[in-house]
Amino acid sequence: MNFISTAKNEGATILYGGVCPSYGLGTAVISKDLERCEHLTKALQAGIVWVNCSQPCFNQAPWGGNKRGGIGSELGEWGLDNYLSVKQVTHYISNEPRGWYHPPQSSKEL
């Protein structure tokens, strides 16, 4: 869904930005007033906010969808974490018993 509009003030911009309240993928703010842009980037609920541009994506920068627009994150090291799982592997290297555990005495016991 694309929505393009001009607004007379910041309140209207934030209202327009919430025109589709269920989704929050990406939005762009275009203005010569960089302080206004900064204020709007904080107020708009989106996974990415472009300032004075639209649609450039960089692999190093994370992207996360908000609301029903996305449940995951992509790009950057932060996004890569969503595709990883943690695993602990412990090796017991001894022939001596440790508590209740007795290591196999031969390969036949495996």
N, C-alpha and C positions, 0 to 999 in steps of 0.2 A: 504494500500500500504506500503510495506517495502522497504527501500533503505539502503543498507549497503555499505560503501566504505571507503577506506583509502585516506588520502590527504597528499600532501607534505608540504602544508603550510596553514595558517589560511584562506587566501583568497579563496583557493580551497575548503576548508571545508564549508565556508559560501556559495559559489556558489553551491556546492552539496546539502547543506541544503535547498536551494531554488529551487531544481530540480522540485518540484511540487509547483509552485508559488501560486496556488489557495488555498492551504490547509496549515494549521499550527497547527496541533494538538500536536504532541510530537516529540522530537528528543533526541538523546543521544550523549554525547561527551565523548570519552575515551582517556585519556592521563595521563602520569605521571607528566606533567607540569601543575600544578594547576592554575598558572597565565594565561596560555593559555586557560584553561577551562573557567576561569572567563570571559575572553575577549569574548570568543565564546558564552557563555550563554547570554551576552548582545546583541550580533550581530544577533543571530538566532531568527527568528520570529516564535515562537511556544507557545502554551498554557502551556506546561511543558517541561523543559529541564532536563534530567537526566545527572549527572556527574559521570563517572566511574561506572555506573550501568544502568540498563534498566528495566523499567516497574513497580517498586514498587510504590504503591499509598497509601497514608495515608488519612484517613477521615478528619483529622484536617487541611490538606493543600489544598488551593483552586486550582482548575484546570479550565482554561478558554481556549477555542479554539480560534484560530485566523483565519482571512480570511474566506473562505468558509468551513473551517474545523469545525466550531462550532460557534453558535451565542449566546451561554449561558455560564454559569459558573456552576461548580459543586464543591461539597466538601467544608468543612470548613464553618464557619459562613458566610463568604462572599458569598459562593455559595448558601446557604440557603436563602439569601435575595431575590434571583430570584424567589422563590416560594411563597413569601409573598406579601400581598397587605396591604396598609395602610388604616385604617378606623378611622374616628373620630366619637365618640358617645357622645352627649351632653344631659344631663338630666336637665330639668327645674323643680325644686321641689318647687313649690309655688302655692298658689291659687290666687295670685295677677297678674293682667295683666302686660305684659312686652311689651311696645310699641304697635304694632298692634296685638300682639299675646295674646289671652285670653285662659287660660287653660280650659279644659272641667270641667264642674261643677258637673257632675255625670257620672256614668258608662254608662248611657243610651246614652250620647252624643258620646261615643266612637264608 
